[in-house]
Amino acid sequence: MALGCPGLGLLLLLLLLLGPGQLRAKPTVRKERVVRPDSELGERPAEDNQSFQYDHEAFLGKEEAKTFDQLTPEESKERLGKIVGRIDSDGDGFVTTEELKTWIKRVQKRYIYENVAKVWKDYDRNKDDKISWEEYKEATYGYYLEEFQDGSDKHTFKKMLPRDERRFNMADLNGDKVATREEFTAFLHPEEFEHMRDIVVLETLEDIDKNGDGFVDQDEYIADMFAHEENGPEPDWVATEREQFADFRDLNKDGKMDKEEIQHWILPQDYDHAQAEARHLVYESDQDKDQKLTKEEILENWNMFVGSQATNYGEDLTKNHDEL
């Protein structure tokens, strides 16, 4: 990603770094900040291949999911069969929920560190294997703050810069204004680090709290998910979300969410995303209901695990990924 020139590259990078909120267009369909709770697993309606995207990304990682999208069904099944053997860690011929959970966690961790590796050289300008705040600021904002003549654009970037600096300082554990790879990973992916939870909650509050009162009321909560058209009816799911807000989000029943309630919503302590996805995949594919999967059961439901949308071939997942 070239950061020294204007264009789409920076926009995509800012979306990655700043998370939900800045530069985000309002969706016209439902958007969720958190994965559905365990209680809903196994109760999903019938889905087509297009709506399996979350499963594909959880099982393969985002980049590999894109690769599989380019394969024929036959090639996808062949490669999935090779992956199954690697998930079955004890070699007993079955894939358990625990083995699937372990695999999904490794895939998610690999994606995070590969993402950091891809952008590292763009920021580490003096090649000392560290990234200072000044290096990051210059690479991300320098050109734009100098060149933007339009007042609103310049104001937007000036508003985002202190927000980035605040997050950088939170990730910088020793306070030297220089990030190691682990600290920079926490900066880019704060939701994955315990000590970054407060900044994730604060940024979410700032994104959604449009009236600036320090809370998220029901209308703000809905507006973050759904752009209401003037005089248009609300979809049924919006009414359901209003009930969810009243029953499960607003824990103290004061009509709004504070920081603690927002954390319970977006970063629930008692919810393991990998465990939930593993349970879901087993539930949907376990034909004989023995709570574990054979290779045949997985291949029978291959499109939920990996999918395929084209006829040309992609890069072989089974190569160059020994860490999995």
C-alpha positions as a printed NumPy array, in Angstrom:
array([[  0.   ,   0.   ,   0.   ],
       [  1.613,   3.235,  -1.077],
       [  1.048,   5.812,   1.62 ],
       [  3.123,   8.569,   0.122],
       [  0.598,   9.371,  -2.599],
       [ -3.088,  10.346,  -2.447],
       [ -5.917,   8.021,  -3.359],
       [ -7.765,   4.941,  -2.316],
       [ -4.853,   3.452,  -0.371],
       [ -5.108,   5.876,   2.52 ],
       [ -8.878,   5.65 ,   2.653],
       [ -8.69 ,   1.89 ,   3.059],
       [ -5.935,   2.212,   5.617],
       [ -7.87 ,   4.717,   7.682],
       [-10.909,   2.478,   7.653],
       [ -8.709,  -0.315,   8.965],
       [ -6.986,   1.772,  11.61 ],
       [ -9.908,   3.766,  12.908],
       [-12.426,   0.975,  12.934],
       [-16.163,   1.739,  12.884],
       [-17.109,   5.359,  12.64 ],
       [-14.942,   7.83 ,  10.723],
       [-15.334,   7.733,   6.937],
       [-18.072,   5.083,   7.273],
       [-21.112,   5.364,   5.035],
       [-24.417,   4.582,   6.684],
       [-25.579,   1.082,   5.813],
       [-28.978,   0.439,   4.342],
       [-29.038,  -3.093,   5.727],
       [-28.415,  -4.551,   9.135],
       [-24.861,  -4.237,  10.45 ],
       [-23.65 ,  -5.962,  13.613],
       [-20.733,  -4.879,  15.789],
       [-20.622,  -8.21 ,  17.595],
       [-21.139, -11.807,  16.532],
       [-24.511, -13.317,  17.413],
       [-24.613, -14.933,  20.868],
       [-24.267, -18.675,  21.46 ],
       [-27.99 , -19.036,  22.093],
       [-28.703, -18.302,  18.439],
       [-26.261, -20.866,  17.088],
       [-28.027, -23.749,  15.453],
       [-31.104, -21.623,  14.832],
       [-29.956, -19.807,  11.713],
       [-32.267, -19.95 ,   8.709],
       [-31.227, -21.758,   5.534],
       [-28.398, -19.827,   3.87 ],
       [-27.024, -19.664,   0.369],
       [-23.327, -19.573,  -0.506],
       [-23.216, -15.778,  -0.513],
       [-24.305, -15.554,   3.121],
       [-21.633, -18.009,   4.291],
       [-18.987, -15.283,   4.04 ],
       [-18.578, -14.968,   7.818],
       [-18.054, -18.725,   8.119],
       [-15.516, -18.695,   5.288],
       [-13.493, -15.868,   6.835],
       [-13.573, -17.459,  10.287],
       [-12.473, -20.848,   8.971],
       [ -9.9  , -19.7  ,   6.398],
       [ -9.026, -16.11 ,   7.212],
       [-10.044, -13.176,   5.022],
       [ -7.275, -13.464,   2.45 ],
       [ -7.557, -17.232,   2.007],
       [-11.348, -16.932,   1.784],
       [-10.812, -14.67 ,  -1.23 ],
       [ -8.502, -17.28 ,  -2.746],
       [-11.083, -20.024,  -2.357],
       [-13.695, -17.806,  -3.976],
       [-11.723, -18.149,  -7.203],
       [-11.634, -21.961,  -7.259],
       [-13.864, -24.515,  -8.908],
       [-16.002, -26.611,  -6.548],
       [-13.799, -29.622,  -7.22 ],
       [-10.603, -27.741,  -6.345],
       [-12.213, -26.265,  -3.21 ],
       [-13.217, -29.707,  -1.986],
       [ -9.765, -31.121,  -2.696],
       [ -8.047, -28.414,  -0.694],
       [-10.612, -28.581,   2.09 ],
       [ -9.891, -32.292,   2.4  ],
       [ -6.2  , -31.495,   2.987],
       [ -7.102, -28.893,   5.615],
       [ -9.33 , -31.377,   7.482],
       [ -6.322, -33.611,   8.084],
       [ -4.474, -30.72 ,   9.696],
       [ -7.393, -29.767,  11.937],
       [ -7.717, -33.342,  13.215],
       [ -4.798, -32.914,  15.608],
       [ -5.064, -36.327,  17.304],
       [ -5.479, -38.173,  14.007],
       [ -8.542, -40.154,  15.109],
       [-10.48 , -39.422,  11.929],
       [-12.867, -36.947,  13.572],
       [-12.907, -33.172,  13.935],
       [-14.246, -32.052,  17.3  ],
       [-15.548, -28.649,  18.334],
       [-12.372, -28.105,  20.355],
       [-10.138, -28.901,  17.374],
       [-12.167, -26.552,  15.174],
       [-11.947, -23.81 ,  17.807],
       [ -8.166, -24.197,  17.99 ],
       [ -7.906, -23.997,  14.194],
       [-10.103, -20.891,  13.977],
       [ -8.081, -19.112,  16.675],
       [ -4.851, -19.863,  14.813],
       [ -6.328, -18.598,  11.537],
       [ -7.504, -15.38 ,  13.195],
       [ -4.127, -14.818,  14.849],
       [ -2.303, -15.453,  11.579],
       [ -4.481, -12.924,   9.748],
       [ -3.736, -10.245,  12.325],
       [  0.026, -10.667,  12.227],
       [  0.112, -10.994,   8.434],
       [ -1.844,  -7.758,   8.189],
       [  0.714,  -5.972,  10.353],
       [  3.574,  -7.436,   8.317],
       [  2.047,  -6.121,   5.081],
       [  1.995,  -2.487,   6.233],
       [  5.077,  -2.513,   8.461],
       [  7.564,  -1.33 ,   5.821],
       [  5.335,   1.609,   4.91 ],
       [  5.739,   3.051,   8.406],
       [  9.173,   1.87 ,   9.539],
       [ 10.933,   4.483,   7.485],
       [ 14.304,   4.353,   9.222],
       [ 14.294,   0.534,   9.135],
       [ 15.027,   0.088,  12.854],
       [ 12.26 ,  -2.527,  13.222],
       [ 10.192,  -0.108,  15.278],
       [  7.601,   2.497,  14.361],
       [  7.629,   5.838,  16.132],
       [  4.558,   8.016,  16.431],
       [  6.268,  10.589,  14.218],
       [  6.893,   7.976,  11.516],
       [  3.285,   6.852,  11.609],
       [  1.919,  10.411,  11.626],
       [  4.061,  11.498,   8.701],
       [  3.243,   8.41 ,   6.629],
       [ -0.485,   8.645,   7.306],
       [ -1.259,  12.34 ,   7.597],
       [  1.706,  14.394,   6.378],
       [  0.784,  14.85 ,   2.725],
       [ -2.91 ,  15.322,   3.355],
       [ -2.623,  17.904,   6.098],
       [ -0.282,  19.923,   3.878],
       [ -2.171,  19.578,   0.588],
       [ -5.846,  19.687,   1.544],
       [ -7.173,  23.148,   0.791],
       [-10.796,  22.36 ,   1.532],
       [-11.555,  23.279,   5.127],
       [-13.889,  20.381,   5.89 ],
       [-11.454,  17.749,   4.624],
       [ -8.582,  19.249,   6.565],
       [-10.753,  19.453,   9.679],
       [-11.678,  15.776,   9.335],
       [ -8.062,  14.676,   9.203],
       [ -7.075,  16.97 ,  12.065],
       [ -9.876,  15.45 ,  14.121],
       [ -8.712,  11.91 ,  13.371],
       [ -5.06 ,  12.555,  14.145],
       [ -5.433,  13.034,  17.942],
       [ -7.707,  10.02 ,  18.034],
       [ -4.962,   7.95 ,  16.405],
       [ -2.369,   9.387,  18.777],
       [ -4.497,   8.504,  21.789],
       [ -4.773,   4.905,  20.562],
       [ -1.046,   4.768,  19.753],
       [ -0.215,   5.93 ,  23.284],
       [ -2.478,   3.264,  24.754],
       [ -0.702,   0.575,  22.729],
       [  2.736,   1.988,  23.609],
       [  3.15 ,   0.175,  26.924],
       [  6.469,   1.705,  27.943],
       [  5.475,   5.225,  26.851],
       [  8.528,   5.895,  24.682],
       [  6.429,   6.964,  21.656],
       [  7.92 ,   4.073,  19.675],
       [  5.966,   0.907,  18.873],
       [  7.441,  -2.558,  18.712],
       [  5.727,  -5.055,  16.418],
       [  3.55 ,  -6.28 ,  19.267],
       [  2.624,  -2.736,  20.293],
       [  1.866,  -1.776,  16.699],
       [ -0.278,  -4.895,  16.369],
       [ -2.246,  -3.733,  19.409],
       [ -2.613,  -0.332,  17.759],
       [ -3.983,  -1.771,  14.525],
       [ -6.103,  -4.486,  16.167],
       [ -7.031,  -3.175,  19.627],
       [-10.   ,  -5.514,  19.988],
       [ -7.555,  -8.433,  20.266],
       [ -5.685,  -7.065,  23.306],
       [ -6.99 ,  -6.906,  26.856],
       [ -5.204,  -3.646,  27.69 ],
       [ -6.815,  -1.965,  24.65 ],
       [-10.417,  -2.712,  25.584],
       [-11.025,   0.727,  27.07 ],
       [ -9.992,   2.482,  23.846],
       [-12.248,   0.205,  21.772],
       [-15.18 ,   1.085,  24.018],
       [-14.356,   4.808,  23.97 ],
       [-14.038,   4.934,  20.175],
       [-17.327,   3.062,  19.79 ],
       [-19.026,   5.545,  22.12 ],
       [-17.609,   8.49 ,  20.192],
       [-18.758,   6.975,  16.883],
       [-22.349,   6.422,  17.942],
       [-22.994,   9.187,  20.492],
       [-24.178,  11.874,  18.105],
       [-25.558,  14.275,  20.716],
       [-22.35 ,  14.212,  22.719],
       [-23.873,  13.412,  26.093],
       [-21.508,  10.529,  26.803],
       [-24.139,   7.833,  26.372],
       [-25.752,   5.835,  23.559],
       [-29.534,   6.038,  23.529],
       [-31.835,   3.729,  21.583],
       [-32.148,   5.999,  18.54 ],
       [-28.364,   6.379,  18.303],
       [-27.971,   2.618,  18.665],
       [-30.395,   2.008,  15.785],
       [-28.91 ,   4.788,  13.63 ],
       [-25.522,   3.059,  13.8  ],
       [-27.052,   0.   ,  12.118],
       [-29.736,   1.404,   9.879],
       [-30.095,   4.54 ,   7.761],
       [-33.784,   5.366,   7.968],
       [-35.274,   6.711,   4.772],
       [-37.631,   9.631,   5.214],
       [-41.238,   8.422,   5.594],
       [-40.068,   4.87 ,   4.945],
       [-41.066,   1.951,   7.185],
       [-38.548,   0.294,   9.473],
       [-37.7  ,  -3.339,   8.67 ],
       [-38.863,  -5.95 ,  11.161],
       [-35.315,  -6.533,  12.37 ],
       [-35.116,  -2.906,  13.533],
       [-38.058,  -3.467,  15.855],
       [-36.286,  -6.565,  17.136],
       [-33.117,  -4.55 ,  17.758],
       [-35.117,  -1.977,  19.709],
       [-36.332,  -4.801,  21.915],
       [-32.759,  -6.091,  22.212],
       [-31.635,  -2.649,  23.321],
       [-34.33 ,  -2.414,  25.983],
       [-33.99 ,  -5.986,  27.226],
       [-30.268,  -6.753,  26.915],
       [-28.189,  -3.659,  26.077],
       [-29.596,  -1.153,  28.568],
       [-28.746,  -3.206,  31.645],
       [-29.713,  -0.605,  34.258],
       [-32.89 ,   0.374,  32.376],
       [-32.161,   4.113,  32.256],
       [-32.835,   4.346,  28.514],
       [-29.212,   4.59 ,  27.424],
       [-25.901,   2.714,  27.422],
       [-22.892,   3.897,  29.392],
       [-19.314,   2.709,  28.806],
       [-19.736,  -0.392,  30.934],
       [-22.865,  -1.41 ,  29.042],
       [-21.168,  -0.713,  25.701],
       [-18.296,  -2.997,  26.701],
       [-20.751,  -5.719,  27.657],
       [-22.285,  -5.326,  24.191],
       [-19.238,  -5.226,  21.916],
       [-16.674,  -7.109,  24.044],
       [-18.652,  -9.585,  26.145],
       [-16.367, -11.287,  28.649],
       [-18.285, -14.55 ,  28.594],
       [-18.348, -14.941,  24.804],
       [-15.729, -16.804,  22.768],
       [-16.167, -16.05 ,  19.068],
       [-14.056, -18.994,  17.931],
       [-15.945, -21.373,  20.205],
       [-19.28 , -20.093,  18.922],
       [-18.252, -20.432,  15.271],
       [-16.869, -23.929,  15.868],
       [-20.137, -24.999,  17.503],
       [-22.086, -23.518,  14.619],
       [-20.041, -25.357,  11.98 ],
       [-20.353, -28.657,  13.835],
       [-24.097, -28.214,  14.365],
       [-24.737, -27.461,  10.706],
       [-22.564, -30.313,   9.375],
       [-22.992, -33.136,  11.913],
       [-25.343, -35.433,  10.006],
       [-25.323, -38.294,  12.506],
       [-25.489, -35.923,  15.527],
       [-22.53 , -37.471,  17.354],
       [-21.143, -33.982,  18.052],
       [-18.054, -34.458,  15.899],
       [-17.371, -34.359,  12.194],
       [-15.923, -36.857,   9.776],
       [-14.083, -35.72 ,   6.69 ],
       [-17.063, -36.877,   4.644],
       [-19.496, -34.736,   6.664],
       [-17.301, -31.676,   6.2  ],
       [-16.936, -32.241,   2.46 ],
       [-20.692, -32.794,   2.15 ],
       [-21.169, -29.279,   3.553],
       [-18.063, -27.869,   1.864],
       [-19.675, -24.621,   0.718],
       [-20.242, -23.537,   4.321],
       [-16.567, -24.052,   5.155],
       [-14.848, -22.672,   2.045],
       [-17.202, -21.916,  -0.84 ],
       [-16.417, -21.365,  -4.505],
       [-17.642, -18.729,  -6.924],
       [-15.501, -18.954, -10.081],
       [-13.797, -21.363, -12.427],
       [-10.202, -20.116, -12.362],
       [ -7.628, -21.402,  -9.928],
       [ -6.055, -19.545,  -7.022],
       [ -2.949, -19.95 ,  -4.928],
       [ -2.702, -23.27 ,  -3.066],
       [ -3.588, -22.774,   0.578],
       [ -1.619, -25.85 ,   1.524],
       [  1.655, -24.16 ,   0.514],
       [  3.597, -21.463,   2.365],
       [  1.459, -21.674,   5.502],
       [  3.287, -24.183,   7.672],
       [  2.398, -22.155,  10.765],
       [ -1.172, -23.407,  10.461]])
